Amino acid sequence: MGLAESFKAMADPQRRELLLLLRRGRCTAGGLARQLDLSPSALSYHLKVLKNADMVIEYKQKNYIYYELNTSLFDEIMLWLQQFRGEKEL
């Protein structure tokens, strides 16, 4: 996925909050739903959007599914954004 999909995924305030929660570390869907006070269907939708944008990784461990940030994608976004921090030409 490209940067456009990433920015589109981050446009929603609940998805941004979800990303901030995952910044603390991996978490199950149940844990995320409780912290965000979201219904399971709403959380599932937001996680699907973030997974499709490659911002969140899903993996299984025993009987649980965990979600965590795809930090390599965020590194790529930060590198792209840094080009706008350069000095202005006079």
PDB file with one MODEL, atoms N, CA, C and O in Angstrom:
MODEL        1
ATOM      1  N   MET A   1       0.837  -1.188   0.000  1.00  0.00           N
ATOM      2  CA  MET A   1       0.000   0.000   0.000  1.00  0.00           C
ATOM      3  C   MET A   1       0.879   1.247   0.000  1.00  0.00           C
ATOM      4  O   MET A   1       2.020   1.222   0.462  1.00  0.00           O
ATOM      5  N   GLY A   2       0.337   2.315  -0.515  1.00  0.00           N
ATOM      6  CA  GLY A   2       1.093   3.552  -0.602  1.00  0.00           C
ATOM      7  C   GLY A   2       0.773   4.515   0.525  1.00  0.00           C
ATOM      8  O   GLY A   2      -0.029   4.233   1.416  1.00  0.00           O
ATOM      9  N   LEU A   3       1.424   5.647   0.453  1.00  0.00           N
ATOM     10  CA  LEU A   3       1.218   6.671   1.476  1.00  0.00           C
ATOM     11  C   LEU A   3      -0.208   7.192   1.481  1.00  0.00           C
ATOM     12  O   LEU A   3      -0.733   7.528   2.542  1.00  0.00           O
ATOM     13  N   ALA A   4      -0.844   7.268   0.325  1.00  0.00           N
ATOM     14  CA  ALA A   4      -2.215   7.780   0.254  1.00  0.00           C
ATOM     15  C   ALA A   4      -3.162   6.937   1.109  1.00  0.00           C
ATOM     16  O   ALA A   4      -4.009   7.480   1.819  1.00  0.00           O
ATOM     17  N   GLU A   5      -3.019   5.608   1.043  1.00  0.00           N
ATOM     18  CA  GLU A   5      -3.867   4.732   1.837  1.00  0.00           C
ATOM     19  C   GLU A   5      -3.582   4.904   3.331  1.00  0.00           C
ATOM     20  O   GLU A   5      -4.492   4.832   4.156  1.00  0.00           O
ATOM     21  N   SER A   6      -2.327   5.128   3.665  1.00  0.00           N
ATOM     22  CA  SER A   6      -1.962   5.334   5.070  1.00  0.00           C
ATOM     23  C   SER A   6      -2.588   6.609   5.614  1.00  0.00           C
ATOM     24  O   SER A   6      -3.151   6.614   6.708  1.00  0.00           O
ATOM     25  N   PHE A   7      -2.487   7.687   4.849  1.00  0.00           N
ATOM     26  CA  PHE A   7      -3.071   8.946   5.308  1.00  0.00           C
ATOM     27  C   PHE A   7      -4.591   8.862   5.374  1.00  0.00           C
ATOM     28  O   PHE A   7      -5.210   9.434   6.271  1.00  0.00           O
ATOM     29  N   LYS A   8      -5.183   8.158   4.436  1.00  0.00           N
ATOM     30  CA  LYS A   8      -6.639   7.980   4.464  1.00  0.00           C
ATOM     31  C   LYS A   8      -7.044   7.190   5.711  1.00  0.00           C
ATOM     32  O   LYS A   8      -8.035   7.526   6.360  1.00  0.00           O
ATOM     33  N   ALA A   9      -6.295   6.156   6.047  1.00  0.00           N
ATOM     34  CA  ALA A   9      -6.593   5.360   7.241  1.00  0.00           C
ATOM     35  C   ALA A   9      -6.451   6.192   8.509  1.00  0.00           C
ATOM     36  O   ALA A   9      -7.206   6.004   9.463  1.00  0.00           O
ATOM     37  N   MET A  10      -5.485   7.114   8.525  1.00  0.00           N
ATOM     38  CA  MET A  10      -5.271   7.947   9.715  1.00  0.00           C
ATOM     39  C   MET A  10      -6.242   9.116   9.806  1.00  0.00           C
ATOM     40  O   MET A  10      -6.232   9.846  10.797  1.00  0.00           O
ATOM     41  N   ALA A  11      -7.079   9.307   8.794  1.00  0.00           N
ATOM     42  CA  ALA A  11      -7.999  10.445   8.794  1.00  0.00           C
ATOM     43  C   ALA A  11      -9.082  10.314   9.857  1.00  0.00           C
ATOM     44  O   ALA A  11      -9.624  11.323  10.307  1.00  0.00           O
ATOM     45  N   ASP A  12      -9.404   9.106  10.260  1.00  0.00           N
ATOM     46  CA  ASP A  12     -10.470   8.887  11.234  1.00  0.00           C
ATOM     47  C   ASP A  12      -9.925   9.008  12.663  1.00  0.00           C
ATOM     48  O   ASP A  12      -8.916   8.380  12.985  1.00  0.00           O
ATOM     49  N   PRO A  13     -10.571   9.801  13.522  1.00  0.00           N
ATOM     50  CA  PRO A  13     -10.073   9.995  14.888  1.00  0.00           C
ATOM     51  C   PRO A  13     -10.032   8.706  15.716  1.00  0.00           C
ATOM     52  O   PRO A  13      -9.132   8.538  16.539  1.00  0.00           O
ATOM     53  N   GLN A  14     -10.977   7.806  15.514  1.00  0.00           N
ATOM     54  CA  GLN A  14     -10.956   6.557  16.286  1.00  0.00           C
ATOM     55  C   GLN A  14      -9.791   5.677  15.857  1.00  0.00           C
ATOM     56  O   GLN A  14      -9.197   4.994  16.691  1.00  0.00           O
ATOM     57  N   ARG A  15      -9.458   5.681  14.581  1.00  0.00           N
ATOM     58  CA  ARG A  15      -8.300   4.908  14.129  1.00  0.00           C
ATOM     59  C   ARG A  15      -7.004   5.520  14.647  1.00  0.00           C
ATOM     60  O   ARG A  15      -6.068   4.790  14.971  1.00  0.00           O
ATOM     61  N   ARG A  16      -6.934   6.839  14.730  1.00  0.00           N
ATOM     62  CA  ARG A  16      -5.739   7.471  15.303  1.00  0.00           C
ATOM     63  C   ARG A  16      -5.597   7.088  16.768  1.00  0.00           C
ATOM     64  O   ARG A  16      -4.489   6.827  17.238  1.00  0.00           O
ATOM     65  N   GLU A  17      -6.705   7.054  17.492  1.00  0.00           N
ATOM     66  CA  GLU A  17      -6.674   6.640  18.902  1.00  0.00           C
ATOM     67  C   GLU A  17      -6.247   5.180  19.020  1.00  0.00           C
ATOM     68  O   GLU A  17      -5.488   4.822  19.920  1.00  0.00           O
ATOM     69  N   LEU A  18      -6.724   4.358  18.128  1.00  0.00           N
ATOM     70  CA  LEU A  18      -6.346   2.947  18.098  1.00  0.00           C
ATOM     71  C   LEU A  18      -4.844   2.799  17.864  1.00  0.00           C
ATOM     72  O   LEU A  18      -4.191   1.981  18.513  1.00  0.00           O
ATOM     73  N   LEU A  19      -4.303   3.579  16.948  1.00  0.00           N
ATOM     74  CA  LEU A  19      -2.859   3.542  16.682  1.00  0.00           C
ATOM     75  C   LEU A  19      -2.065   3.980  17.911  1.00  0.00           C
ATOM     76  O   LEU A  19      -1.016   3.411  18.215  1.00  0.00           O
ATOM     77  N   LEU A  20      -2.567   4.992  18.615  1.00  0.00           N
ATOM     78  CA  LEU A  20      -1.875   5.435  19.826  1.00  0.00           C
ATOM     79  C   LEU A  20      -1.886   4.355  20.903  1.00  0.00           C
ATOM     80  O   LEU A  20      -0.899   4.186  21.619  1.00  0.00           O
ATOM     81  N   LEU A  21      -2.984   3.630  21.023  1.00  0.00           N
ATOM     82  CA  LEU A  21      -3.034   2.523  21.982  1.00  0.00           C
ATOM     83  C   LEU A  21      -2.039   1.432  21.604  1.00  0.00           C
ATOM     84  O   LEU A  21      -1.358   0.884  22.470  1.00  0.00           O
ATOM     85  N   LEU A  22      -1.955   1.121  20.334  1.00  0.00           N
ATOM     86  CA  LEU A  22      -1.031   0.083  19.882  1.00  0.00           C
ATOM     87  C   LEU A  22       0.418   0.545  19.982  1.00  0.00           C
ATOM     88  O   LEU A  22       1.335  -0.276  19.984  1.00  0.00           O
ATOM     89  N   ARG A  23       0.621   1.817  20.063  1.00  0.00           N
ATOM     90  CA  ARG A  23       1.985   2.343  20.250  1.00  0.00           C
ATOM     91  C   ARG A  23       2.572   1.845  21.570  1.00  0.00           C
ATOM     92  O   ARG A  23       3.785   1.686  21.703  1.00  0.00           O
ATOM     93  N   ARG A  24       1.698   1.603  22.533  1.00  0.00           N
ATOM     94  CA  ARG A  24       2.136   1.097  23.848  1.00  0.00           C
ATOM     95  C   ARG A  24       2.574  -0.358  23.785  1.00  0.00           C
ATOM     96  O   ARG A  24       3.316  -0.825  24.649  1.00  0.00           O
ATOM     97  N   GLY A  25       2.120  -1.073  22.768  1.00  0.00           N
ATOM     98  CA  GLY A  25       2.477  -2.481  22.628  1.00  0.00           C
ATOM     99  C   GLY A  25       1.323  -3.287  22.068  1.00  0.00           C
ATOM    100  O   GLY A  25       0.220  -2.775  21.881  1.00  0.00           O
ATOM    101  N   ARG A  26       1.590  -4.546  21.806  1.00  0.00           N
ATOM    102  CA  ARG A  26       0.570  -5.407  21.214  1.00  0.00           C
ATOM    103  C   ARG A  26      -0.611  -5.577  22.153  1.00  0.00           C
ATOM    104  O   ARG A  26      -0.490  -5.429  23.369  1.00  0.00           O
ATOM    105  N   CYS A  27      -1.762  -5.895  21.556  1.00  0.00           N
ATOM    106  CA  CYS A  27      -2.981  -6.020  22.342  1.00  0.00           C
ATOM    107  C   CYS A  27      -3.986  -6.889  21.583  1.00  0.00           C
ATOM    108  O   CYS A  27      -3.946  -6.977  20.356  1.00  0.00           O
ATOM    109  N   THR A  28      -4.872  -7.516  22.320  1.00  0.00           N
ATOM    110  CA  THR A  28      -5.939  -8.296  21.698  1.00  0.00           C
ATOM    111  C   THR A  28      -7.080  -7.365  21.299  1.00  0.00           C
ATOM    112  O   THR A  28      -7.156  -6.225  21.758  1.00  0.00           O
ATOM    113  N   ALA A  29      -7.961  -7.862  20.444  1.00  0.00           N
ATOM    114  CA  ALA A  29      -9.119  -7.067  20.033  1.00  0.00           C
ATOM    115  C   ALA A  29     -10.001  -6.736  21.234  1.00  0.00           C
ATOM    116  O   ALA A  29     -10.513  -5.622  21.337  1.00  0.00           O
ATOM    117  N   GLY A  30     -10.180  -7.685  22.133  1.00  0.00           N
ATOM    118  CA  GLY A  30     -10.988  -7.430  23.328  1.00  0.00           C
ATOM    119  C   GLY A  30     -10.414  -6.320  24.182  1.00  0.00           C
ATOM    120  O   GLY A  30     -11.148  -5.464  24.676  1.00  0.00           O
ATOM    121  N   GLY A  31      -9.111  -6.334  24.356  1.00  0.00           N
ATOM    122  CA  GLY A  31      -8.451  -5.282  25.129  1.00  0.00           C
ATOM    123  C   GLY A  31      -8.593  -3.919  24.472  1.00  0.00           C
ATOM    124  O   GLY A  31      -8.814  -2.914  25.147  1.00  0.00           O
ATOM    125  N   LEU A  32      -8.467  -3.892  23.169  1.00  0.00           N
ATOM    126  CA  LEU A  32      -8.612  -2.625  22.435  1.00  0.00           C
ATOM    127  C   LEU A  32     -10.050  -2.118  22.518  1.00  0.00           C
ATOM    128  O   LEU A  32     -10.278  -0.925  22.720  1.00  0.00           O
ATOM    129  N   ALA A  33     -11.021  -3.022  22.363  1.00  0.00           N
ATOM    130  CA  ALA A  33     -12.433  -2.627  22.417  1.00  0.00           C
ATOM    131  C   ALA A  33     -12.779  -2.043  23.774  1.00  0.00           C
ATOM    132  O   ALA A  33     -13.497  -1.046  23.858  1.00  0.00           O
ATOM    133  N   ARG A  34     -12.271  -2.658  24.842  1.00  0.00           N
ATOM    134  CA  ARG A  34     -12.548  -2.139  26.199  1.00  0.00           C
ATOM    135  C   ARG A  34     -11.949  -0.750  26.392  1.00  0.00           C
ATOM    136  O   ARG A  34     -12.597   0.144  26.935  1.00  0.00           O
ATOM    137  N   GLN A  35     -10.707  -0.577  25.942  1.00  0.00           N
ATOM    138  CA  GLN A  35     -10.033   0.709  26.148  1.00  0.00           C
ATOM    139  C   GLN A  35     -10.663   1.826  25.331  1.00  0.00           C
ATOM    140  O   GLN A  35     -10.668   2.981  25.759  1.00  0.00           O
ATOM    141  N   LEU A  36     -11.191   1.496  24.164  1.00  0.00           N
ATOM    142  CA  LEU A  36     -11.783   2.507  23.295  1.00  0.00           C
ATOM    143  C   LEU A  36     -13.298   2.602  23.435  1.00  0.00           C
ATOM    144  O   LEU A  36     -13.924   3.493  22.862  1.00  0.00           O
ATOM    145  N   ASP A  37     -13.881   1.689  24.193  1.00  0.00           N
ATOM    146  CA  ASP A  37     -15.333   1.626  24.363  1.00  0.00           C
ATOM    147  C   ASP A  37     -16.030   1.530  23.002  1.00  0.00           C
ATOM    148  O   ASP A  37     -16.968   2.272  22.709  1.00  0.00           O
ATOM    149  N   LEU A  38     -15.546   0.599  22.184  1.00  0.00           N
ATOM    150  CA  LEU A  38     -16.105   0.360  20.854  1.00  0.00           C
ATOM    151  C   LEU A  38     -16.800  -0.992  20.823  1.00  0.00           C
ATOM    152  O   LEU A  38     -16.420  -1.912  21.548  1.00  0.00           O
ATOM    153  N   SER A  39     -17.810  -1.106  19.988  1.00  0.00           N
ATOM    154  CA  SER A  39     -18.451  -2.399  19.782  1.00  0.00           C
ATOM    155  C   SER A  39     -17.486  -3.292  19.000  1.00  0.00           C
ATOM    156  O   SER A  39     -16.620  -2.793  18.283  1.00  0.00           O
ATOM    157  N   PRO A  40     -17.635  -4.604  19.136  1.00  0.00           N
ATOM    158  CA  PRO A  40     -16.750  -5.500  18.373  1.00  0.00           C
ATOM    159  C   PRO A  40     -16.815  -5.266  16.862  1.00  0.00           C
ATOM    160  O   PRO A  40     -15.792  -5.345  16.182  1.00  0.00           O
ATOM    161  N   SER A  41     -17.998  -4.981  16.335  1.00  0.00           N
ATOM    162  CA  SER A  41     -18.101  -4.761  14.886  1.00  0.00           C
ATOM    163  C   SER A  41     -17.397  -3.469  14.464  1.00  0.00           C
ATOM    164  O   SER A  41     -16.749  -3.436  13.418  1.00  0.00           O
ATOM    165  N   ALA A  42     -17.516  -2.412  15.262  1.00  0.00           N
ATOM    166  CA  ALA A  42     -16.836  -1.152  14.940  1.00  0.00           C
ATOM    167  C   ALA A  42     -15.319  -1.333  15.004  1.00  0.00           C
ATOM    168  O   ALA A  42     -14.591  -0.847  14.138  1.00  0.00           O
ATOM    169  N   LEU A  43     -14.855  -2.030  16.029  1.00  0.00           N
ATOM    170  CA  LEU A  43     -13.423  -2.270  16.160  1.00  0.00           C
ATOM    171  C   LEU A  43     -12.921  -3.113  14.994  1.00  0.00           C
ATOM    172  O   LEU A  43     -11.861  -2.835  14.434  1.00  0.00           O
ATOM    173  N   SER A  44     -13.670  -4.127  14.633  1.00  0.00           N
ATOM    174  CA  SER A  44     -13.293  -4.983  13.510  1.00  0.00           C
ATOM    175  C   SER A  44     -13.153  -4.170  12.225  1.00  0.00           C
ATOM    176  O   SER A  44     -12.219  -4.381  11.452  1.00  0.00           O
ATOM    177  N   TYR A  45     -14.069  -3.254  12.002  1.00  0.00           N
ATOM    178  CA  TYR A  45     -14.007  -2.403  10.806  1.00  0.00           C
ATOM    179  C   TYR A  45     -12.734  -1.552  10.820  1.00  0.00           C
ATOM    180  O   TYR A  45     -12.016  -1.491   9.822  1.00  0.00           O
ATOM    181  N   HIS A  46     -12.458  -0.898  11.946  1.00  0.00           N
ATOM    182  CA  HIS A  46     -11.285  -0.025  12.022  1.00  0.00           C
ATOM    183  C   HIS A  46      -9.990  -0.824  11.882  1.00  0.00           C
ATOM    184  O   HIS A  46      -9.053  -0.380  11.219  1.00  0.00           O
ATOM    185  N   LEU A  47      -9.939  -1.997  12.503  1.00  0.00           N
ATOM    186  CA  LEU A  47      -8.747  -2.836  12.363  1.00  0.00           C
ATOM    187  C   LEU A  47      -8.558  -3.293  10.920  1.00  0.00           C
ATOM    188  O   LEU A  47      -7.429  -3.372  10.436  1.00  0.00           O
ATOM    189  N   LYS A  48      -9.650  -3.592  10.236  1.00  0.00           N
ATOM    190  CA  LYS A  48      -9.562  -4.007   8.835  1.00  0.00           C
ATOM    191  C   LYS A  48      -8.979  -2.887   7.975  1.00  0.00           C
ATOM    192  O   LYS A  48      -8.123  -3.135   7.126  1.00  0.00           O
ATOM    193  N   VAL A  49      -9.442  -1.658   8.194  1.00  0.00           N
ATOM    194  CA  VAL A  49      -8.920  -0.521   7.436  1.00  0.00           C
ATOM    195  C   VAL A  49      -7.426  -0.345   7.704  1.00  0.00           C
ATOM    196  O   VAL A  49      -6.647  -0.132   6.775  1.00  0.00           O
ATOM    197  N   LEU A  50      -7.028  -0.434   8.968  1.00  0.00           N
ATOM    198  CA  LEU A  50      -5.619  -0.263   9.323  1.00  0.00           C
ATOM    199  C   LEU A  50      -4.759  -1.409   8.797  1.00  0.00           C
ATOM    200  O   LEU A  50      -3.621  -1.188   8.380  1.00  0.00           O
ATOM    201  N   LYS A  51      -5.286  -2.616   8.813  1.00  0.00           N
ATOM    202  CA  LYS A  51      -4.539  -3.754   8.261  1.00  0.00           C
ATOM    203  C   LYS A  51      -4.392  -3.620   6.747  1.00  0.00           C
ATOM    204  O   LYS A  51      -3.329  -3.912   6.199  1.00  0.00           O
ATOM    205  N   ASN A  52      -5.448  -3.183   6.071  1.00  0.00           N
ATOM    206  CA  ASN A  52      -5.374  -2.997   4.619  1.00  0.00           C
ATOM    207  C   ASN A  52      -4.382  -1.913   4.233  1.00  0.00           C
ATOM    208  O   ASN A  52      -3.812  -1.953   3.142  1.00  0.00           O
ATOM    209  N   ALA A  53      -4.171  -0.951   5.109  1.00  0.00           N
ATOM    210  CA  ALA A  53      -3.191   0.113   4.871  1.00  0.00           C
ATOM    211  C   ALA A  53      -1.796  -0.291   5.372  1.00  0.00           C
ATOM    212  O   ALA A  53      -0.871   0.522   5.364  1.00  0.00           O
ATOM    213  N   ASP A  54      -1.654  -1.539   5.803  1.00  0.00           N
ATOM    214  CA  ASP A  54      -0.381  -2.076   6.320  1.00  0.00           C
ATOM    215  C   ASP A  54       0.125  -1.341   7.556  1.00  0.00           C
ATOM    216  O   ASP A  54       1.326  -1.333   7.824  1.00  0.00           O
ATOM    217  N   MET A  55      -0.771  -0.730   8.302  1.00  0.00           N
ATOM    218  CA  MET A  55      -0.366   0.005   9.499  1.00  0.00           C
ATOM    219  C   MET A  55      -0.392  -0.873  10.750  1.00  0.00           C
ATOM    220  O   MET A  55       0.266  -0.573  11.746  1.00  0.00           O
ATOM    221  N   VAL A  56      -1.155  -1.951  10.684  1.00  0.00           N
ATOM    222  CA  VAL A  56      -1.304  -2.854  11.814  1.00  0.00           C
ATOM    223  C   VAL A  56      -1.039  -4.272  11.333  1.00  0.00           C
ATOM    224  O   VAL A  56      -1.450  -4.666  10.242  1.00  0.00           O
ATOM    225  N   ILE A  57      -0.347  -5.021  12.168  1.00  0.00           N
ATOM    226  CA  ILE A  57      -0.051  -6.419  11.892  1.00  0.00           C
ATOM    227  C   ILE A  57      -0.881  -7.273  12.844  1.00  0.00           C
ATOM    228  O   ILE A  57      -1.005  -6.961  14.029  1.00  0.00           O
ATOM    229  N   GLU A  58      -1.442  -8.344  12.317  1.00  0.00           N
ATOM    230  CA  GLU A  58      -2.238  -9.283  13.107  1.00  0.00           C
ATOM    231  C   GLU A  58      -1.498 -10.603  13.157  1.00  0.00           C
ATOM    232  O   GLU A  58      -1.014 -11.090  12.135  1.00  0.00           O
ATOM    233  N   TYR A  59      -1.408 -11.190  14.354  1.00  0.00           N
ATOM    234  CA  TYR A  59      -0.814 -12.516  14.435  1.00  0.00           C
ATOM    235  C   TYR A  59      -1.462 -13.307  15.562  1.00  0.00           C
ATOM    236  O   TYR A  59      -1.973 -12.745  16.531  1.00  0.00           O
ATOM    237  N   LYS A  60      -1.427 -14.623  15.406  1.00  0.00           N
ATOM    238  CA  LYS A  60      -2.056 -15.518  16.377  1.00  0.00           C
ATOM    239  C   LYS A  60      -1.007 -16.104  17.297  1.00  0.00           C
ATOM    240  O   LYS A  60       0.101 -16.447  16.886  1.00  0.00           O
ATOM    241  N   GLN A  61      -1.398 -16.207  18.561  1.00  0.00           N
ATOM    242  CA  GLN A  61      -0.547 -16.848  19.546  1.00  0.00           C
ATOM    243  C   GLN A  61      -1.460 -17.674  20.444  1.00  0.00           C
ATOM    244  O   GLN A  61      -2.247 -17.129  21.218  1.00  0.00           O
ATOM    245  N   LYS A  62      -1.350 -18.963  20.335  1.00  0.00           N
ATOM    246  CA  LYS A  62      -2.240 -19.902  21.009  1.00  0.00           C
ATOM    247  C   LYS A  62      -3.682 -19.606  20.617  1.00  0.00           C
ATOM    248  O   LYS A  62      -4.024 -19.682  19.437  1.00  0.00           O
ATOM    249  N   ASN A  63      -4.535 -19.269  21.583  1.00  0.00           N
ATOM    250  CA  ASN A  63      -5.958 -19.026  21.296  1.00  0.00           C
ATOM    251  C   ASN A  63      -6.290 -17.555  21.093  1.00  0.00           C
ATOM    252  O   ASN A  63      -7.469 -17.206  21.028  1.00  0.00           O
ATOM    253  N   TYR A  64      -5.301 -16.689  20.992  1.00  0.00           N
ATOM    254  CA  TYR A  64      -5.533 -15.260  20.911  1.00  0.00           C
ATOM    255  C   TYR A  64      -5.000 -14.681  19.608  1.00  0.00           C
ATOM    256  O   TYR A  64      -4.046 -15.193  19.023  1.00  0.00           O
ATOM    257  N   ILE A  65      -5.632 -13.616  19.176  1.00  0.00           N
ATOM    258  CA  ILE A  65      -5.141 -12.839  18.039  1.00  0.00           C
ATOM    259  C   ILE A  65      -4.661 -11.506  18.597  1.00  0.00           C
ATOM    260  O   ILE A  65      -5.404 -10.803  19.282  1.00  0.00           O
ATOM    261  N   TYR A  66      -3.430 -11.172  18.300  1.00  0.00           N
ATOM    262  CA  TYR A  66      -2.840  -9.925  18.771  1.00  0.00           C
ATOM    263  C   TYR A  66      -2.657  -8.967  17.600  1.00  0.00           C
ATOM    264  O   TYR A  66      -2.491  -9.374  16.450  1.00  0.00           O
ATOM    265  N   TYR A  67      -2.694  -7.694  17.931  1.00  0.00           N
ATOM    266  CA  TYR A  67      -2.489  -6.635  16.955  1.00  0.00           C
ATOM    267  C   TYR A  67      -1.345  -5.766  17.443  1.00  0.00           C
ATOM    268  O   TYR A  67      -1.208  -5.510  18.639  1.00  0.00           O
ATOM    269  N   GLU A  68      -0.523  -5.314  16.500  1.00  0.00           N
ATOM    270  CA  GLU A  68       0.563  -4.402  16.839  1.00  0.00           C
ATOM    271  C   GLU A  68       0.857  -3.506  15.646  1.00  0.00           C
ATOM    272  O   GLU A  68       0.468  -3.801  14.515  1.00  0.00           O
ATOM    273  N   LEU A  69       1.546  -2.414  15.917  1.00  0.00           N
ATOM    274  CA  LEU A  69       1.899  -1.478  14.853  1.00  0.00           C
ATOM    275  C   LEU A  69       2.916  -2.086  13.912  1.00  0.00           C
ATOM    276  O   LEU A  69       3.793  -2.845  14.326  1.00  0.00           O
ATOM    277  N   ASN A  70       2.791  -1.750  12.661  1.00  0.00           N
ATOM    278  CA  ASN A  70       3.804  -2.088  11.671  1.00  0.00           C
ATOM    279  C   ASN A  70       4.800  -0.933  11.679  1.00  0.00           C
ATOM    280  O   ASN A  70       4.660   0.020  10.913  1.00  0.00           O
ATOM    281  N   THR A  71       5.783  -1.020  12.528  1.00  0.00           N
ATOM    282  CA  THR A  71       6.698   0.103  12.728  1.00  0.00           C
ATOM    283  C   THR A  71       7.509   0.428  11.484  1.00  0.00           C
ATOM    284  O   THR A  71       7.914   1.575  11.301  1.00  0.00           O
ATOM    285  N   SER A  72       7.753  -0.554  10.628  1.00  0.00           N
ATOM    286  CA  SER A  72       8.518  -0.257   9.410  1.00  0.00           C
ATOM    287  C   SER A  72       7.743   0.703   8.507  1.00  0.00           C
ATOM    288  O   SER A  72       8.348   1.547   7.846  1.00  0.00           O
ATOM    289  N   LEU A  73       6.433   0.588   8.470  1.00  0.00           N
ATOM    290  CA  LEU A  73       5.638   1.525   7.673  1.00  0.00           C
ATOM    291  C   LEU A  73       5.711   2.932   8.269  1.00  0.00           C
ATOM    292  O   LEU A  73       5.819   3.914   7.535  1.00  0.00           O
ATOM    293  N   PHE A  74       5.652   3.029   9.594  1.00  0.00           N
ATOM    294  CA  PHE A  74       5.734   4.343  10.223  1.00  0.00           C
ATOM    295  C   PHE A  74       7.109   4.960  10.014  1.00  0.00           C
ATOM    296  O   PHE A  74       7.221   6.178   9.875  1.00  0.00           O
ATOM    297  N   ASP A  75       8.149   4.148   9.989  1.00  0.00           N
ATOM    298  CA  ASP A  75       9.488   4.659   9.668  1.00  0.00           C
ATOM    299  C   ASP A  75       9.504   5.244   8.264  1.00  0.00           C
ATOM    300  O   ASP A  75      10.086   6.304   8.033  1.00  0.00           O
ATOM    301  N   GLU A  76       8.867   4.556   7.332  1.00  0.00           N
ATOM    302  CA  GLU A  76       8.800   5.030   5.949  1.00  0.00           C
ATOM    303  C   GLU A  76       8.037   6.353   5.856  1.00  0.00           C
ATOM    304  O   GLU A  76       8.449   7.262   5.136  1.00  0.00           O
ATOM    305  N   ILE A  77       6.932   6.455   6.580  1.00  0.00           N
ATOM    306  CA  ILE A  77       6.146   7.695   6.584  1.00  0.00           C
ATOM    307  C   ILE A  77       6.967   8.838   7.170  1.00  0.00           C
ATOM    308  O   ILE A  77       6.950   9.952   6.645  1.00  0.00           O
ATOM    309  N   MET A  78       7.684   8.564   8.256  1.00  0.00           N
ATOM    310  CA  MET A  78       8.491   9.610   8.889  1.00  0.00           C
ATOM    311  C   MET A  78       9.613  10.077   7.957  1.00  0.00           C
ATOM    312  O   MET A  78       9.907  11.271   7.887  1.00  0.00           O
ATOM    313  N   LEU A  79      10.226   9.153   7.255  1.00  0.00           N
ATOM    314  CA  LEU A  79      11.271   9.550   6.299  1.00  0.00           C
ATOM    315  C   LEU A  79      10.695  10.442   5.206  1.00  0.00           C
ATOM    316  O   LEU A  79      11.321  11.422   4.802  1.00  0.00           O
ATOM    317  N   TRP A  80       9.517  10.106   4.737  1.00  0.00           N
ATOM    318  CA  TRP A  80       8.883  10.914   3.695  1.00  0.00           C
ATOM    319  C   TRP A  80       8.544  12.303   4.232  1.00  0.00           C
ATOM    320  O   TRP A  80       8.746  13.298   3.536  1.00  0.00           O
ATOM    321  N   LEU A  81       8.035  12.382   5.455  1.00  0.00           N
ATOM    322  CA  LEU A  81       7.657  13.672   6.041  1.00  0.00           C
ATOM    323  C   LEU A  81       8.872  14.554   6.331  1.00  0.00           C
ATOM    324  O   LEU A  81       8.776  15.780   6.271  1.00  0.00           O
ATOM    325  N   GLN A  82      10.001  13.941   6.641  1.00  0.00           N
ATOM    326  CA  GLN A  82      11.195  14.723   6.981  1.00  0.00           C
ATOM    327  C   GLN A  82      11.686  15.596   5.841  1.00  0.00           C
ATOM    328  O   GLN A  82      12.386  16.581   6.077  1.00  0.00           O
ATOM    329  N   GLN A  83      11.338  15.261   4.632  1.00  0.00           N
ATOM    330  CA  GLN A  83      11.786  16.093   3.527  1.00  0.00           C
ATOM    331  C   GLN A  83      11.143  17.472   3.543  1.00  0.00           C
ATOM    332  O   GLN A  83      11.595  18.373   2.837  1.00  0.00           O
ATOM    333  N   PHE A  84      10.099  17.648   4.336  1.00  0.00           N
ATOM    334  CA  PHE A  84       9.436  18.947   4.447  1.00  0.00           C
ATOM    335  C   PHE A  84       9.997  19.773   5.596  1.00  0.00           C
ATOM    336  O   PHE A  84       9.547  20.898   5.812  1.00  0.00           O
ATOM    337  N   ARG A  85      10.951  19.255   6.328  1.00  0.00           N
ATOM    338  CA  ARG A  85      11.558  19.977   7.445  1.00  0.00           C
ATOM    339  C   ARG A  85      12.809  20.736   7.001  1.00  0.00           C
ATOM    340  O   ARG A  85      13.433  21.420   7.812  1.00  0.00           O
ATOM    341  N   GLY A  86      13.174  20.629   5.750  1.00  0.00           N
ATOM    342  CA  GLY A  86      14.406  21.261   5.250  1.00  0.00           C
ATOM    343  C   GLY A  86      14.353  22.771   5.371  1.00  0.00           C
ATOM    344  O   GLY A  86      13.298  23.368   5.586  1.00  0.00           O
ATOM    345  N   GLU A  87      15.530  23.371   5.225  1.00  0.00           N
ATOM    346  CA  GLU A  87      15.628  24.826   5.294  1.00  0.00           C
ATOM    347  C   GLU A  87      14.997  25.447   4.053  1.00  0.00           C
ATOM    348  O   GLU A  87      15.072  24.900   2.954  1.00  0.00           O
ATOM    349  N   LYS A  88      14.389  26.576   4.255  1.00  0.00           N
ATOM    350  CA  LYS A  88      13.787  27.295   3.135  1.00  0.00           C
ATOM    351  C   LYS A  88      14.874  27.991   2.336  1.00  0.00           C
ATOM    352  O   LYS A  88      15.840  28.527   2.880  1.00  0.00           O
ATOM    353  N   GLU A  89      14.680  27.963   1.027  1.00  0.00           N
ATOM    354  CA  GLU A  89      15.624  28.677   0.167  1.00  0.00           C
ATOM    355  C   GLU A  89      15.303  30.155   0.176  1.00  0.00           C
ATOM    356  O   GLU A  89      14.135  30.543   0.176  1.00  0.00           O
ATOM    357  N   LEU A  90      16.317  30.967   0.184  1.00  0.00           N
ATOM    358  CA  LEU A  90      16.116  32.413   0.174  1.00  0.00           C
ATOM    359  C   LEU A  90      16.209  32.961  -1.219  1.00  0.00           C
ATOM    360  O   LEU A  90      16.065  34.167  -1.419  1.00  0.00           O
TER     361      LEU A  90
ENDMDL
END
